[in-house]
Amino acid sequence: MSQFVNYRKRGLTLPPGCKDLSDVLERQGPQPLLDLSRLRSSGGSVSGRLFEIGKYVQWAFRSRALWFTLVVSPPDKRLTFHIARMRRKAVQAYVLMEKAAPREAAAGGFFARHGLQSTQLSPIMPEQQFLVRSFPMPSDRLILTKLAKDLFREVYRLTDESKLFYTHRKVLHTA
């Protein structure tokens, strides 16, 4: 045990009187149900370049929406990178790609080289044309941006000037 850290005392990031996360959750009590009549959805799609991906990934990290999703795709949409955030919690991501395409093998190799273990690998269409790969996502915006850039560079052979589509959707709770 470190001589500088007393693990039995409250951490610096916890509210006063709380020694662990269970104390914090007990204080908060049950979460109120959302009034669905006050939910508003908006979004859009823009075309951009691969080098701009950081600007769009930042949206997911800064969003105050109840739910935010960003889909990054090349023009043929045979591989899409999805980023989602719900209620300001951790960012999650998954990749949707064509099954049995040469890019599927390249994507598998990419994930393995980056130490990303698939938590789900499943067909989502009856014809089993597409696969979903989801994985634990880095919670750092810069690391996630680099990961997405590298995925498109390695698997899709894109350059910084390559065209991508950035499609976002958010759901807000109005007062």
Beta strands, then each sheet from edge to edge (+ up, - down):
strand 1: 39-49
strand 2: 67-73
strand 3: 79-86
strand 4: 92-98
strand 5: 120-123
strand 6: 130-135
strand 7: 163-173
sheet 1: 1+ 7- 2+ 3- 4+ 6- 5+
end
